Amino acid sequence: MVAEGVEASTCRTKKNENYQVLLVEGSLELRKLSSPEYGPEKFPEKGPKADVTCVDITPDILIFGTARGNLHYYHLDETDALLSYEYCHCDGGIKRIWANPEGTRVLFEDDRKAVYLHNPFKDQAIPVPVQESSELESAMWDESNPSIFVLWRPGQIFVYLYAAVNIHSSEVTLLQSAVLPSDICPTGLNRGALTCQSDDGQETIILPTHTWATKTPHDQQQFKQRFEQMLSTLHLEEALADAVSLKSSQCWEMLVSKSLEHMNVEVAVKACQHSGNIKLLTSLRELEGLEDFLLLRGHILSLIGDFDAAEESFLKSSRPEAAVELRRDLEHWDQAIALAKEMQSPMEAEIAKKYALLLEKQGDYRQALSYYEEFLKTGNLDPQQRAFAQTGIARTSIRLGDIWKGKHLVTECGDSLVYRECAKILEGLNLHEDAAELYVLDGQLEKAIGMYLDMKNFSKALSLLKRVDSPKCYTNYARALEAERKLTEAAAAYVAAEDFESAVRLYLGPLRNPTAAFSIVRKARSMEGARLASRYCKNKGDYENAIEFLVLQKRTEEARELAQQQDKMDVYTERVADVASEEECSKLGKYYEAMGNYEKATAMFEKCGDVKHALKLYMSWGTPEAMEHAISMVGRQKDEGITGQLLDFLTSDLESSDKCSRNLFRLHMVIGNYEAATKAALLIAQKEQESGNYKIAHQQLLDLCRVLKKEKLHVPYELSKQLMLLHSYTLVKTLIRLGDHKSCARLLIRVAMHISNFPAHVVPILISTVIECHRSGLKRTAFEYATMLMRPEYRNQITSAYKRKIESIVRKPEKTEEEETLTPCPFCKLQIPETQLECPSCRNDLPFCIASGRHLTAEGLTCCPACKFPALLVEFTKLIEAGKTCPMCHEEVALDDIVEKPLTDI
């Protein structure tokens, strides 16, 4: 559409499809073309003098300007023209106007020849930059693009862009100017094509800003030219397509910048996607779909760094809190806190919190304290937030000198991190005692101990040392005490720190307590302590201890030389025995062999591994002590060669010496040859019995039985039988003391039946058997053994006290005898005499009761807790109540330890 300016002195007509408007003498006459019979409607209808200077009409809008500077918009409908909008231009009267086809944007020229673009929707008039060298001829709008218009003067044309939507404000930009032939007159503009009328007819000229509007580029340079042209005319979608072809980071940056400048988020997002600008893309994604113009503008301004303008836009938007968030995220705490207070924002507490931290970090403790206290006064704080505020108040109070308040708040918080922070602050202020207290609360006892030591507060340091296990702390404590000449306490602290060298140094030096020093060295096995001790002893002439401490240092050569010089080889040998090498032990063995000290020589030879030579010396030595040592050595070495050698030595003189039998028994025991040990034990017991040493024989057999049971080996019948006979004999005295003569008689009968095993006491045993049997009513048995005593070989040995009694029993025999009580066999349940130890039915050898000598039954059993030999529960309990010791092993037994056990356990 072409719009021509209309001057006031001229009669000018404008019309559209429905209306015709006539400007005459400062007034307008509007006629409806479809109703010519009706008169015209005049403008203005009333008011001051008519001063309309120019007019333009679009299909729906009537627009005119006045000499007073007013710009009027009338909406045209089928019935009437209604005033819709009025704008007052304050800089002068309006001379000419040019409206775009829709009437939504109007160019006007005032009487000062200044040109403006008016947008009625924004009530905004924007100056259009115009060169004033000559007067404008006309202006026209691009019919297809409401943002492009041109100004024309003869021979020259100017192309402008109106950006209604801009990040800062709407603006008019001169894109380019071009020279036109002076004889042509523009009549229309569409898509950058300027239609002109000349003397030669009509022609079309493409504006320099639209040269690529209808052409297709073929190379990168042409694509770049079109991209820049599309970008300048705000054809952003077309520019995006060209940028995709160009694949240039610079183009992407230009496109993103232009899109954001004109608030086209959609194109900016696409450009970021193609360019890989993920950071900006993430931010723009959050803006998609945002309808509030001012809010969107604020976010875009913040993205491009214009934070003041962003804040202003946010405050005018529907969400002014965004301004607070902006300043908060930028850490512009002064502005953030001011905005939050002004708007009474819920973010005020959070901002105060972060601002306080920043102020504290910057050293503005007083201001930080005020914000911490302000934050604490905020309502609805959770425990964590309250603790944060109290912690901040504590830190800043301490830094400002209010130590009591700070420590009080720290204690209330009870947080380890707070203790540590405030302790470091106090330490930095040289308030070591207060810092130490907080370190203790934090559990950093070692740190607190160090601070107390620096202050020489040894009592508090010691109280904390008892709660830690740190040699380093004890060492520091000891050094501090030593520096203060508290040497006794320092020495004890050095021992606790395991710094034995320092403790020994003090005891040998200023404390003059070598006994304590030697005790520490021996207990701790300290090399450095031993070095000090050995030097001290040599200086004092204490060579025995000097040798000991030299050996402890493994300086054996030096120790041996000192021992030889001072005739202290025995001391040296005793000290070196556990640590000496084989070579050293061999040297010592040869030394003692030469000196005739076979005991030490053999010990050294065994230690160095020369056991054959050691055994040779033992056998040469030949004493009972030597044989014991030899047997022990053989048991330790488990060497068949030396075992056979010693066995041959012991058996060679077996018949002539009881000691050889005992040694042979011990040898078989230590090498684990229990069968041979049993034979030797029986031989020893037999010889002891022949000598009348029944207790010794009993103990010999008992010990062997216990070893066999412990090794879970079978006890041979001969061994068990011999022990049973000896035990039956030794049990008689106990039963007589208890008044159980009947049981005594039965046991004596058992012994008398094997009287050949008791050759030293044949007659006394037979006499006791006759007396007890006669007393118990066993008259026939008493007569039989009385008759045996009348034999010539025994008769003269009967004592006078019993001779007449026994002769009477023989002269007047009584053949009556009470039958022995029957009890069941524990295996087959056959009723057999209670002292019979063989079952005629199952042929089993029956175990005997150690308390009564009777055979065991299947029930009512127990065993001695010490020796594990079985007994009848009732009989064993009765005997323990009377004598408190086991009749077999003679160990004390408590009644509470006697428990009934099944036969299978026994």
Residue pairs with C-beta under 8 A, 6 or more apart in sequence:
1 58
1 100
1 101
1 140
1 141
1 143
1 188
2 138
2 140
2 186
2 187
2 188
3 56
3 97
3 98
3 99
3 138
3 139
3 140
3 141
4 12
4 138
5 54
5 95
5 96
5 97
5 98
5 109
5 138
5 139
6 12
6 14
6 23
6 53
6 54
6 55
6 56
6 96
7 53
7 54
7 95
7 96
8 23
8 26
8 51
8 52
8 53
8 54
8 67
10 23
11 22
11 23
11 24
12 22
12 23
12 55
13 20
13 21
13 22
13 23
14 20
14 21
14 23
14 55
14 56
14 57
15 21
15 33
15 57
16 57
16 58
16 59
17 33
17 59
18 32
18 33
18 34
18 59
18 76
19 30
19 31
19 32
19 33
19 57
19 62
19 76
20 30
20 31
20 33
21 28
21 29
21 30
21 31
21 55
21 57
21 62
22 28
22 29
22 31
22 40
23 52
23 54
23 55
23 64
25 50
26 49
26 50
26 51
26 52
26 53
26 67
27 42
27 43
27 44
27 50
27 52
28 42
28 43
28 44
28 52
28 55
28 62
28 64
29 40
29 41
29 42
29 43
30 40
30 41
30 42
30 43
30 62
30 81
31 38
31 40
31 41
32 38
41 80
41 81
43 52
43 62
43 64
43 72
43 74
43 81
44 50
44 52
44 72
51 66
51 67
51 68
51 93
52 64
52 65
52 66
53 64
53 65
53 66
53 67
53 93
53 94
53 95
53 96
54 64
54 65
54 94
54 95
54 96
54 97
54 108
55 62
55 63
55 64
55 65
55 97
56 63
56 64
56 97
56 98
56 99
56 106
57 63
57 76
57 99
58 99
58 100
58 101
58 102
58 103
59 76
59 101
60 75
60 76
60 102
60 103
61 73
61 74
61 75
61 76
61 84
61 99
61 102
61 103
62 73
62 74
62 75
62 76
62 81
63 71
63 72
63 73
63 74
63 97
63 99
63 103
63 106
64 71
64 72
64 97
65 71
65 72
65 93
65 94
65 95
65 96
65 97
65 108
66 72
66 93
66 94
67 93
67 94
67 111
68 93
69 88
69 89
69 90
69 91
69 92
69 93
69 94
69 110
70 86
70 87
70 88
70 89
70 94
71 86
71 87
71 88
71 89
71 94
71 97
71 106
71 108
71 118
72 83
72 85
72 86
73 83
73 84
73 85
73 86
73 87
73 103
73 120
74 81
74 82
74 83
74 84
75 81
75 82
75 84
85 120
87 118
87 120
87 123
87 125
89 108
89 110
89 116
89 125
91 110
91 112
91 114
92 110
92 111
92 112
92 114
93 110
93 111
94 108
94 109
94 110
94 111
95 108
95 109
95 110
95 111
95 113
96 108
96 109
97 106
97 107
97 108
97 109
98 106
98 107
98 108
98 138
98 139
98 140
98 141
98 149
99 105
99 106
99 107
99 141
100 106
100 141
100 146
100 149
101 141
101 143
102 146
104 119
104 120
104 121
104 146
105 117
105 118
105 119
105 141
105 146
105 162
106 117
106 118
106 120
107 115
107 116
107 117
107 118
107 128
107 139
107 141
107 149
108 115
108 116
108 118
109 115
109 116
109 136
110 116
113 130
113 132
113 135
113 136
114 127
114 130
115 127
115 128
115 130
115 136
115 139
115 151
116 125
116 126
116 127
116 128
117 125
117 126
117 128
117 149
117 162
117 172
118 124
118 125
118 126
119 125
119 126
119 164
119 170
122 164
122 170
124 170
126 162
126 170
126 171
126 172
127 172
128 151
128 160
128 172
129 172
129 174
130 136
130 151
130 158
131 158
134 153
134 154
135 153
136 151
136 152
136 153
137 152
137 153
137 154
138 151
138 152
138 186
139 149
139 150
139 151
139 152
140 149
140 150
140 152
140 186
140 188
140 189
141 148
141 149
141 189
142 148
142 149
142 150
142 189
142 190
142 191
142 192
143 188
143 189
143 190
144 190
144 191
145 191
145 233
146 162
147 161
147 162
147 163
147 164
147 233
147 234
148 159
148 160
148 161
148 162
148 189
148 192
148 209
148 233
149 160
149 162
149 189
150 157
150 158
150 159
150 160
150 186
150 189
150 194
150 207
151 157
151 158
151 160
152 158
152 180
152 186
154 182
155 179
155 180
155 181
155 182
156 177
156 178
156 179
156 180
157 177
157 178
157 180
157 186
157 194
157 207
158 174
158 176
158 177
159 174
159 175
159 176
159 177
159 178
159 207
159 208
159 209
160 172
160 173
160 174
160 175
161 172
161 173
161 175
161 232
161 233
161 234
162 170
162 171
162 172
162 173
163 170
163 171
163 172
163 173
163 234
163 262
164 170
165 262
165 263
166 261
166 262
166 263
167 260
167 261
167 262
167 263
167 297
167 300
167 301
167 304
167 306
168 309
175 209
175 232
175 233
176 207
176 208
176 209
178 207
178 208
180 186
180 196
180 205
181 198
183 198
183 199
184 196
184 197
184 198
184 203
185 196
185 197
185 198
186 194
186 195
186 196
187 195
187 196
187 197
187 202
188 194
188 195
189 195
189 207
191 210
191 213
191 214
192 206
192 207
192 209
192 210
192 213
193 204
193 205
193 206
193 207
193 210
194 204
194 205
194 206
194 207
195 202
195 203
195 204
196 202
196 203
196 204
196 205
206 213
206 214
209 229
209 232
209 233
210 229
210 233
211 229
212 222
212 225
212 226
212 229
212 230
213 229
215 226
217 223
217 225
217 226
217 242
220 246
223 242
223 245
223 246
224 242
224 246
224 248
224 251
226 238
226 242
227 239
227 242
227 243
227 246
227 251
230 236
230 238
230 239
230 242
231 239
231 254
231 255
231 258
234 258
234 262
236 255
236 258
236 259
236 262
236 264
236 267
237 267
239 255
239 258
240 255
240 267
240 270
240 271
242 251
243 251
243 252
243 255
243 271
243 274
244 274
249 275
252 271
252 274
252 275
252 277
253 275
255 267
255 268
255 271
256 268
256 271
256 272
256 275
256 277
256 280
257 304
259 265
259 267
259 268
259 271
260 268
260 300
260 303
260 304
263 293
263 296
263 297
263 300
265 284
265 287
265 288
265 290
265 296
265 300
266 288
268 280
268 284
269 281
269 284
269 285
269 288
271 277
272 278
272 280
272 281
272 284
273 281
280 303
283 299
283 303
284 303
286 299
287 296
287 299
287 300
290 296
290 299
292 317
292 318
292 319
294 313
294 314
294 316
294 317
294 318
295 313
295 314
295 317
295 318
295 319
295 322
297 310
297 313
298 310
298 311
298 312
298 313
298 314
298 317
298 322
298 323
298 326
299 310
299 322
300 310
301 307
301 309
301 310
301 313
302 310
302 326
307 326
307 327
307 330
307 332
310 323
310 326
311 323
311 326
311 327
311 335
311 339
314 320
314 322
314 323
314 326
315 323
320 343
321 343
321 345
321 347
323 339
324 336
324 339
324 340
324 343
324 345
324 347
324 351
325 347
327 333
327 335
327 336
327 339
328 336
328 347
328 350
328 351
328 354
331 354
331 358
333 351
333 354
333 355
333 358
333 359
334 355
336 351
336 355
337 348
337 351
337 352
337 355
337 371
339 345
340 347
340 348
340 351
341 348
348 378
349 375
349 378
349 381
349 385
352 371
352 374
352 375
352 378
353 371
353 375
353 385
353 388
353 389
355 371
356 368
356 371
356 372
356 375
356 392
357 368
357 392
359 365
359 367
359 368
359 371
360 368
360 392
360 395
360 396
365 396
365 399
365 400
366 396
366 400
368 392
368 396
369 392
369 393
369 396
369 397
369 400
372 389
372 392
372 393
372 396
373 389
373 393
375 385
375 388
375 389
375 392
376 386
376 389
376 390
376 393
381 389
387 413
387 415
387 418
390 409
390 412
390 413
391 409
391 410
391 413
391 415
391 418
391 421
393 405
393 406
393 409
394 405
394 406
394 407
394 409
394 410
394 413
394 418
394 422
395 406
395 421
395 422
395 425
397 403
397 405
397 406
397 409
398 406
398 407
398 422
398 425
398 426
398 429
399 425
399 429
403 426
403 431
403 434
406 422
407 422
407 434
407 437
407 438
410 418
410 419
410 422
410 438
410 441
411 441
416 442
416 443
419 438
419 439
419 441
419 442
420 438
420 439
420 442
420 444
422 438
423 435
423 436
423 438
423 439
423 442
423 444
423 447
424 435
426 432
426 434
426 435
426 438
427 435
427 451
432 451
432 454
432 455
433 451
433 455
433 457
435 451
436 447
436 448
436 451
436 452
436 455
436 460
437 448
439 445
439 447
439 448
439 451
440 448
440 464
445 464
445 467
445 468
445 473
446 468
446 470
446 472
446 473
448 464
449 461
449 464
449 465
449 468
449 473
449 476
449 477
450 473
450 476
452 458
452 460
452 461
452 464
453 461
453 476
453 477
453 480
456 480
456 484
458 477
458 480
458 481
458 484
458 486
458 489
461 477
461 480
462 477
465 473
465 474
465 477
465 496
471 496
471 497
471 498
471 499
472 497
473 497
474 493
474 494
474 496
474 497
474 498
474 499
475 493
475 494
475 497
475 499
475 502
477 493
477 497
478 490
478 491
478 493
478 494
478 496
478 497
478 499
478 502
479 490
481 487
481 489
481 490
481 493
482 490
482 502
482 506
487 506
487 510
487 511
488 511
490 506
491 502
491 503
491 506
491 507
491 511
491 516
492 503
494 500
494 502
494 503
494 506
495 503
495 520
498 524
500 520
500 521
500 524
500 526
500 528
500 529
501 526
501 528
501 529
501 532
503 517
503 520
503 529
504 517
504 520
504 521
504 526
504 528
504 529
504 532
504 533
505 532
507 513
507 514
507 516
507 517
507 520
508 514
508 517
508 532
508 533
508 536
514 533
514 536
514 540
517 529
517 532
517 533
517 536
518 533
518 545
518 549
520 526
520 529
521 529
521 530
521 533
521 549
521 552
522 548
522 552
525 552
527 552
527 553
530 549
530 550
530 552
530 553
531 549
531 553
533 545
533 549
534 545
534 546
534 549
534 550
534 552
534 553
534 555
537 543
537 545
537 546
537 549
538 546
538 562
543 562
543 563
543 566
543 568
543 571
544 568
544 571
546 562
547 559
547 562
547 563
547 568
547 571
547 572
547 575
548 571
548 575
550 556
550 558
550 559
550 562
551 559
551 572
551 575
551 576
551 579
552 575
554 579
556 576
556 579
556 580
556 581
556 584
559 572
559 575
559 576
560 572
560 576
560 584
562 568
562 572
563 569
563 571
563 572
569 588
569 591
570 600
573 588
573 592
573 600
573 604
576 584
576 588
577 585
577 603
577 604
577 607
580 588
580 607
582 607
582 608
582 609
583 608
584 608
585 604
585 605
585 607
585 608
586 604
586 605
586 608
586 610
588 600
588 604
589 601
589 602
589 603
589 604
589 605
589 608
589 610
589 613
589 614
590 601
591 601
592 598
592 600
592 601
592 604
593 601
593 617
595 601
598 617
598 618
598 620
598 621
598 626
599 621
599 625
599 626
599 629
601 614
601 617
602 614
602 617
602 618
602 621
602 626
602 629
602 633
603 614
603 629
605 611
605 613
605 614
605 617
606 614
606 633
606 637
611 633
611 637
611 639
611 642
612 641
612 642
612 645
614 633
615 630
615 633
615 634
615 642
615 645
615 646
618 626
618 627
618 629
618 630
618 633
619 626
619 630
619 646
619 649
624 659
627 650
627 659
627 663
628 663
628 666
630 646
631 646
631 663
631 666
631 667
631 670
632 670
633 642
634 642
634 643
634 646
634 667
634 670
634 671
635 667
635 670
635 671
638 671
643 667
643 671
646 667
647 664
647 667
650 660
650 663
650 664
650 667
651 660
651 664
653 660
654 660
654 661
654 664
658 684
658 687
661 680
661 683
661 684
661 687
662 684
664 680
665 677
665 680
665 681
665 684
668 674
668 676
668 677
668 680
669 677
669 704
669 707
674 707
674 708
674 711
674 713
675 716
677 704
678 704
678 708
678 716
678 718
678 719
681 700
681 701
681 704
681 719
682 701
682 718
682 719
682 722
684 697
684 700
685 697
685 698
685 700
685 701
685 722
685 726
686 697
686 722
686 757
688 694
688 696
688 697
688 700
689 697
689 726
689 757
689 758
689 759
689 760
690 759
690 760
691 760
692 758
692 760
692 761
694 726
694 729
694 730
694 758
695 730
697 726
698 723
698 726
698 727
698 730
701 719
701 722
701 723
701 726
702 723
702 867
702 888
702 889
704 719
705 715
705 719
705 720
705 723
706 867
706 868
706 889
708 714
708 715
709 715
709 868
717 845
720 845
722 757
724 837
724 848
725 750
725 751
725 754
725 757
727 848
727 850
727 853
727 887
727 888
728 747
728 750
728 751
728 853
729 747
729 751
729 758
729 765
730 887
731 747
731 850
731 851
731 852
731 853
731 887
732 744
732 747
732 748
732 751
732 768
734 879
734 883
734 887
735 741
735 743
735 744
735 747
735 852
736 744
737 882
738 878
738 879
738 882
740 852
741 772
741 775
741 776
742 776
743 852
743 853
743 854
744 772
744 776
745 769
745 772
745 773
745 775
745 776
745 778
745 781
746 820
746 834
746 835
746 853
747 835
747 853
748 765
748 768
748 769
748 772
748 773
749 769
749 773
749 778
749 781
749 835
750 835
750 853
751 758
751 765
751 769
752 765
752 766
752 769
752 785
755 762
755 765
755 766
758 765
762 794
763 789
763 794
763 797
763 798
766 785
766 788
766 789
766 794
767 789
767 798
767 799
767 802
767 806
769 781
769 782
769 785
770 782
770 785
770 786
770 789
770 802
770 806
770 809
771 782
771 802
771 805
773 779
773 781
773 782
773 785
774 782
774 809
776 818
777 816
777 817
777 818
778 817
778 818
779 813
779 814
779 815
779 816
779 817
780 814
780 815
780 816
780 817
781 817
782 809
783 809
783 810
783 813
783 814
783 815
786 806
786 809
786 810
787 810
788 794
789 795
789 798
789 806
790 806
790 807
790 810
798 806
820 833
820 834
820 835
820 836
821 833
821 834
822 831
822 832
822 833
822 834
823 831
823 832
823 833
823 834
823 854
823 855
823 857
824 830
824 831
824 832
824 857
824 858
825 831
825 832
825 839
825 841
825 842
825 844
825 846
825 855
826 846
826 847
826 855
826 856
826 857
826 858
826 903
827 839
827 842
827 844
827 846
828 839
828 841
828 842
828 844
829 858
830 839
830 840
830 841
830 842
832 839
832 840
832 855
834 854
834 855
835 853
835 854
835 855
836 846
836 855
837 845
837 846
837 848
837 855
838 844
838 845
838 846
839 846
846 855
846 856
847 855
847 856
847 870
847 906
848 854
848 855
848 856
848 870
849 855
849 856
849 870
849 871
849 872
849 875
849 876
850 864
850 869
850 870
850 871
850 876
850 886
850 887
850 888
851 871
851 872
851 875
851 876
851 878
851 879
851 887
852 871
852 872
852 875
854 872
854 875
856 870
856 872
856 903
856 906
857 872
858 903
859 903
860 872
860 873
860 874
860 900
861 870
861 871
861 872
861 873
861 900
861 901
861 902
861 903
861 906
862 870
862 871
862 872
862 873
862 876
862 877
862 898
862 899
862 900
862 901
863 869
863 870
863 871
863 901
863 905
863 906
864 871
864 876
864 886
864 888
864 889
864 891
864 893
865 893
865 897
865 898
866 886
866 889
866 891
866 893
867 886
867 888
867 889
867 891
869 886
869 888
869 889
870 906
873 898
873 900
876 898
877 895
877 898
879 887
880 886
880 893
880 895
880 898
881 895
884 892
884 893
885 891
885 892
885 893
886 893
